[in-house]
Amino acid sequence: MKRPELEEVTLDSILREEADLGEKVVNALPKRFLRRNHGKYLAITYSGKRLALEDTLGELNEHLAREMPDENYYVCRIGYPSLSRIE
């Protein structure tokens, strides 16, 4: 029997924690910023530093490739639950 405090750490659980933290960082941004940039793609560090804000995912990727940030970061599309919608 597993003890709750010794829960197995999996890649899935680590990624979920990082996604949750990223969402919290984005939600802590000023509401005015979020409204003005609805639908744009954002890269932000887990400490809250905005790395890039672009109209398309391709532009965001190009910006990040040029800058090559040292910190880990979270990528999202402001106002949407996922980066893209596939139907």
N, C-alpha and C positions, 0 to 999 in steps of 0.2 A: 504494500500500500504506500502510495506517495504521500509525503507530508506537503501541505499547501505551500509552505515557505521554500520548498525545494522544487518548485515547478520547473519543468524542462524548458530551456531557452531554445527556440527554433528561429530560423531565418524569418519565417512568417511572423512570429511574434515581435521580432526586432523591427521589421518593416512596418508593422501595424503601429508600434509605438512611435516610430519616426513620423509616420503619416499623421497620427494624432497630434504630435507636437507641432508639426508644420501647420496643420489646420488651426491650432491655437494661436500660433504666431500671426498668421494671416488675419484671423478674427480679432486680434488685438490692434490691428491697424486702424487709423481713424476712419470712421464710417464715411466721411466725405470723400476720402481717397478711394475707398472701395466703390462708392457710387459712381464717381467720375471715371473710374477705370474698369467698369463692369465689362466682362467679355475679353479683357486683355490677359495676356500671359505674363505671369510674375515668377521671378526666381528670387528667393529670400533666404538668408541664412537662418539657422535656428536661434541665433541671438537677435534677429530682427533687422539685420542690415539688408536693404533692398539692393540686389545685384543687377537686375534688369527688369524692364517692363516693356513689352512689345505687343504689336497687334496680331502677330501670327506666331505659331509655335516654331516655325522655321527661322524667323528673325530672332526669336529668343535663343534658339540653339546656336545660331551664328554668333550672337553677342557673347554667350557664355564660352564658346570655343575661342574667341579672340581674347577674352579676359582671363580665362583659366583660373577661376577662384581657388584659393587655398582651403577655404572652409567648405564643409558639407552644406548643402542647401536643399530647399524644398521648392518644387515647381507646381504651379496651379494655374487654372484659368479662373479669374476672379468672378464669383457669382455662380459657378457651375460645380457640380460634384465630381466631375472628371475632366481630363484634358481635352477629350474629344468624344463625340457621340457616334457610335457605330450602330447602324440599323440593319 
